[in-house]
Amino acid sequence: MGVVEILALMLILIVVIKLIVLLVKPELLFSLGKTIYSRPAIVQLIALSLAVTVAYFLTVAGIDLIEIMAVFVLAFLLLAITIAPFEKRLVTEAKQMFGRGEFWQKNWPGFLIWLALAFWAAYQLLQKLR
C-alpha cells in the first residue's frame, strides 16, 4: 500500500469513527474537541507540522501542488454542504470577530499559508501552460 492509499485509509477511518461517535455518543466528541482545541496555538503548530509532512509524502508520491489544489476544491465544496445550514450563526460570529479585530489576529498563520499556496500554485500552473 502506497502513501496515498495509507492517507486515504486514515481519512476513511477518521470519518467512520467520527460519524459513529456522533450518532452514539456526541457528547464524547464535543468533550474531546473542547480538550484538543483548548490550546489553539499548539493545535495550529501540530496541524502545520502534519500538513508539511503530508505535503512532503504526497510530493514524493508524484502528486504536484496543482493536483492538491484541485482536490481542495472538492473538499471545500463538501465542507460547504456541511456548514451551509449554519450560515446565520457563522456569519454572525464572523462579523463579531471582525468587529473585535480577532479574525485576522487569530487566523493570520492560516491566511499566510493559503496565500503562499495560491501564489506557488499559480506559478506552477503558469509553468505548465508555457
Steps between C-alpha positions, in 0.01 A plus 500: 500500500641839398499826689189630320307186587616517863388863527164410343458210745579732792234745385248220445554374855478850650177577313332170591605515866395866530159434347442197723595701810272786387212256466563304820658741747539854362595647838820291487599665173417847635704433814794378295477801270489739795808335650696499175411856398551649848855586383451639149864601447615144570229360272614737223863395546416129494269543201767695314759231573264228381403702191866543404561129557199396292594749225851356493375143466248599233775673305726196534209289372496714184203723575568866425354810658257559212343159561487564874327836440246328273418258782459801732219617271316173565567525874373860512182402319439213742567735791253750354232229495572428866505856633232660278219430749689706761545811282326742738709398801823494301442843344399647836811363670726609213360856517560508876856373454567770238351762730726395787803476271539129577449363152835601351683493831414136573505371143806667347716183485235315299440797271872533429523129420201519263645808332837329455330188360294709260804682364707181485221313318448793261872498423494123437189534285664770289807279460282213378317723253821617333 
